[in-house]
Amino acid sequence: MCGVNAPRWTGLGRCWRNEGSCLDRRCRWGRGGEISAKETPPGPGVFIALARFRGFDGSTTRVRATGRSATAAKTRLRKRLADMQQSTTTGTVTSGTRVHQLGEVWLSDLKREGLVRPQTLDTYRRAFEGRIIPGLGMLLLREVTTGKVHRFLHSPHTWQRR
């Protein structure tokens, strides 16, 4: 059950230790599900570890990491899950932060610091919600590449009036 009603203990938490899947609706937000590891084809020597992570917005994401052994892949995945948990609990921006979360942090910083007028902030928010989030919003920052941004900028759907 991904840590629900499970005894608390130190470490990364029960969710990341074969206690269920984050597809279970009772999975706590900001937690990862069961970690599995397997050797990747076509040849030996590369292992991939997979898990699901449920963010505080309720969305579930598949997370993966590779290593030269199953243990190494799982260790890297646990670190990645810990980084993702930190990004969703502390408000810090990490490679596991989604583009839409970065935008919210940016807009709230602009508002809090009074760097722009309220009308300008509204314009920025409308542009971000209407253009950036539909095209790039669910990407993790570590997934944003120049190629993806180039495709986004040159897509006819990006600039159509809505």
Sine and cosine of phi, psi and omega as CSV:
sin_phi,cos_phi,sin_psi,cos_psi,sin_omega,cos_omega
0.00,0.00,0.30,0.95,0.15,-0.99
0.88,0.48,0.60,0.80,0.14,-0.99
1.00,-0.07,-0.10,1.00,0.00,-1.00
-0.96,0.28,0.76,-0.66,-0.04,-1.00
0.84,0.54,0.34,0.94,0.03,-1.00
-0.99,-0.10,0.49,-0.87,0.03,-1.00
-0.88,0.47,0.63,-0.78,0.01,-1.00
-0.99,0.16,0.62,-0.78,0.08,-1.00
-0.49,-0.87,0.28,-0.96,-0.10,-1.00
-0.95,0.31,0.17,-0.99,-0.02,-1.00
0.98,-0.19,-0.41,-0.91,-0.07,-1.00
-0.99,0.17,-0.18,0.98,0.04,-1.00
0.97,-0.26,0.40,-0.92,-0.08,-1.00
-0.89,0.46,-0.48,0.88,-0.06,-1.00
-0.83,0.56,-0.52,0.86,-0.09,-1.00
-1.00,-0.10,0.34,0.94,-0.06,-1.00
-0.72,-0.69,0.81,0.59,0.12,-0.99
0.90,0.45,0.55,0.83,0.02,-1.00
-0.98,-0.20,0.19,0.98,0.06,-1.00
0.69,-0.72,-0.01,-1.00,-0.08,-1.00
-0.95,-0.31,0.51,-0.86,0.05,-1.00
-0.97,0.25,-0.03,1.00,0.12,-0.99
-0.96,0.28,-0.30,0.95,0.11,-0.99
-0.91,0.42,0.84,-0.55,-0.07,-1.00
-0.89,0.46,-0.29,0.96,-0.02,-1.00
-1.00,0.05,-0.02,1.00,0.01,-1.00
-0.88,0.48,0.70,-0.71,0.00,-1.00
-0.93,0.36,0.57,-0.82,0.08,-1.00
-0.91,0.42,0.53,-0.85,0.03,-1.00
0.97,0.22,0.33,0.94,-0.03,-1.00
-0.84,-0.55,0.34,-0.94,0.06,-1.00
-0.96,-0.27,0.36,-0.93,0.02,-1.00
-1.00,-0.10,-0.33,-0.95,-0.04,-1.00
-0.87,0.49,0.67,-0.74,0.04,-1.00
-0.99,-0.15,0.78,-0.63,0.10,-1.00
-0.85,-0.53,0.48,-0.88,0.02,-1.00
-0.69,-0.73,0.61,-0.79,0.05,-1.00
-0.50,-0.87,0.38,-0.92,0.04,-1.00
-0.98,0.22,0.66,-0.75,-0.06,-1.00
-1.00,-0.01,0.58,-0.82,0.12,-0.99
-0.97,0.25,0.37,-0.93,0.20,0.98
-1.00,-0.05,-0.18,0.98,-0.08,-1.00
-0.66,-0.75,0.13,-0.99,-0.02,-1.00
-0.97,0.26,0.29,-0.96,0.13,-0.99
0.97,-0.26,-0.18,0.98,0.04,-1.00
-0.81,-0.59,0.83,-0.55,0.00,-1.00
-0.91,-0.42,0.53,-0.85,0.05,-1.00
-0.85,-0.53,0.72,-0.69,0.06,-1.00
-0.94,-0.34,0.68,-0.73,-0.04,-1.00
-0.78,-0.62,0.55,-0.84,0.11,-0.99
-0.38,-0.92,0.21,-0.98,0.12,-0.99
-0.94,-0.34,0.53,-0.85,0.02,-1.00
-0.79,-0.62,0.75,-0.66,0.04,-1.00
-0.96,-0.28,0.89,-0.45,-0.02,-1.00
-0.99,0.16,0.12,-0.99,-0.02,-1.00
-0.94,0.33,-0.24,0.97,0.09,-1.00
-1.00,0.08,-0.02,1.00,0.04,-1.00
1.00,-0.04,-0.21,0.98,-0.02,-1.00
-0.97,0.22,0.55,-0.84,0.01,-1.00
-0.95,-0.32,0.71,-0.70,-0.05,-1.00
-0.81,-0.59,0.65,-0.76,0.15,-0.99
-0.98,0.17,0.74,-0.67,0.00,-1.00
-0.86,-0.50,0.63,-0.77,-0.02,-1.00
-0.64,-0.77,0.41,-0.91,0.08,-1.00
-0.49,-0.87,0.45,-0.89,0.00,-1.00
-0.88,-0.48,0.33,-0.94,0.05,-1.00
-0.27,-0.96,0.12,-0.99,-0.01,-1.00
-0.99,0.16,-0.16,0.99,0.09,-1.00
-0.60,-0.80,0.25,-0.97,0.03,-1.00
-0.88,0.47,-0.65,0.76,0.00,-1.00
-0.90,0.45,-0.69,0.72,0.00,-1.00
-0.90,0.44,-0.66,0.75,0.01,-1.00
-0.90,0.43,-0.68,0.73,0.02,-1.00
-0.91,0.42,-0.62,0.78,0.02,-1.00
-0.89,0.45,-0.71,0.70,0.03,-1.00
-0.89,0.45,-0.61,0.79,0.01,-1.00
-0.92,0.38,-0.66,0.75,0.05,-1.00
-0.87,0.50,-0.63,0.78,0.04,-1.00
-0.91,0.42,-0.69,0.73,0.02,-1.00
-0.89,0.46,-0.67,0.74,0.04,-1.00
-0.90,0.44,-0.63,0.78,0.04,-1.00
-0.90,0.44,-0.65,0.76,0.06,-1.00
-0.89,0.46,-0.66,0.75,0.01,-1.00
-0.91,0.40,-0.64,0.77,0.02,-1.00
-0.90,0.43,-0.66,0.75,0.02,-1.00
-0.89,0.46,-0.67,0.74,-0.03,-1.00
-0.91,0.42,-0.48,0.88,-0.01,-1.00
-1.00,0.01,-0.23,0.97,-0.04,-1.00
-0.96,-0.29,-0.42,0.91,-0.09,-1.00
-0.95,-0.32,-0.19,0.98,-0.03,-1.00
0.99,0.13,0.02,1.00,0.04,-1.00
-0.98,0.21,0.42,-0.91,0.01,-1.00
-0.99,-0.15,0.81,-0.59,0.04,-1.00
-0.76,-0.65,-0.02,-1.00,0.04,-1.00
-0.91,0.41,-0.31,0.95,0.03,-1.00
-1.00,0.00,0.04,1.00,0.03,-1.00
-0.99,0.17,0.65,-0.76,0.05,-1.00
-0.99,0.13,0.42,-0.91,-0.02,-1.00
-0.85,0.53,-0.66,0.75,-0.02,-1.00
-0.91,0.41,-0.55,0.84,0.05,-1.00
-0.93,0.36,-0.64,0.77,0.05,-1.00
-0.87,0.50,-0.68,0.73,0.03,-1.00
-0.88,0.48,-0.66,0.75,0.03,-1.00
-0.91,0.42,-0.65,0.76,0.05,-1.00
-0.89,0.46,-0.71,0.71,-0.01,-1.00
-0.88,0.48,-0.74,0.67,-0.01,-1.00
-0.91,0.42,-0.63,0.77,0.02,-1.00
-0.93,0.37,-0.57,0.82,0.08,-1.00
-0.90,0.43,-0.68,0.73,0.04,-1.00
-0.86,0.50,-0.69,0.73,-0.01,-1.00
-0.92,0.39,-0.75,0.66,-0.05,-1.00
-0.88,0.47,-0.65,0.76,-0.06,-1.00
-1.00,0.07,-0.10,1.00,0.03,-1.00
0.89,0.45,0.57,0.82,-0.07,-1.00
-0.98,0.19,-0.36,0.93,0.01,-1.00
-0.70,-0.71,0.35,-0.94,0.05,-1.00
-0.94,0.34,0.41,-0.91,0.00,-1.00
-0.83,0.55,-0.61,0.79,0.01,-1.00
-0.90,0.43,-0.63,0.77,0.03,-1.00
-0.91,0.41,-0.67,0.74,0.03,-1.00
-0.87,0.49,-0.66,0.75,0.05,-1.00
-0.89,0.46,-0.64,0.77,0.04,-1.00
-0.89,0.45,-0.71,0.71,0.04,-1.00
-0.87,0.50,-0.70,0.71,-0.03,-1.00
-0.90,0.45,-0.71,0.70,0.02,-1.00
-0.88,0.48,-0.67,0.74,0.01,-1.00
-0.91,0.42,-0.68,0.74,-0.01,-1.00
-0.91,0.42,-0.74,0.68,-0.03,-1.00
-0.94,0.33,-0.53,0.85,-0.05,-1.00
-1.00,0.05,-0.41,0.91,-0.09,-1.00
-0.89,-0.46,-0.81,0.59,-0.13,-0.99
-0.96,0.29,-0.76,0.65,-0.07,-1.00
-0.87,0.50,-0.72,0.69,0.01,-1.00
-0.88,0.47,-0.53,0.85,-0.07,-1.00
-1.00,-0.06,-0.57,0.82,-0.11,-0.99
-0.74,-0.67,-0.09,1.00,-0.20,-0.98
-0.83,0.56,-0.56,0.83,-0.06,-1.00
-1.00,-0.01,-0.06,1.00,0.04,-1.00
-0.95,0.32,0.59,-0.80,0.18,-0.98
-0.98,0.22,0.49,-0.87,-0.01,-1.00
-0.85,0.53,-0.57,0.82,0.01,-1.00
-0.94,0.35,-0.26,0.96,0.01,-1.00
-1.00,-0.04,-0.20,0.98,-0.04,-1.00
-0.97,0.23,0.89,-0.45,0.02,-1.00
-0.87,-0.49,0.26,-0.97,0.04,-1.00
-0.88,0.47,-0.57,0.82,0.03,-1.00
-0.89,0.45,-0.68,0.73,0.01,-1.00
-0.92,0.40,-0.65,0.76,0.02,-1.00
-0.92,0.40,-0.64,0.77,0.02,-1.00
-0.88,0.48,-0.73,0.68,0.04,-1.00
-0.87,0.50,-0.67,0.74,0.01,-1.00
-0.88,0.47,-0.74,0.68,-0.04,-1.00
-0.92,0.40,-0.50,0.87,-0.04,-1.00
-0.99,-0.16,0.12,0.99,0.05,-1.00
-0.98,0.19,0.74,-0.67,0.02,-1.00
-0.89,0.46,-0.44,0.90,-0.01,-1.00
-0.94,0.34,-0.43,0.90,-0.04,-1.00
-0.89,0.45,-0.61,0.79,-0.16,-0.99
-0.95,-0.31,0.09,1.00,0.06,-1.00
-0.94,0.34,0.58,-0.81,0.06,-1.00
-0.92,0.39,0.61,-0.80,0.01,-1.00
-0.89,-0.46,0.00,0.00,0.00,0.00
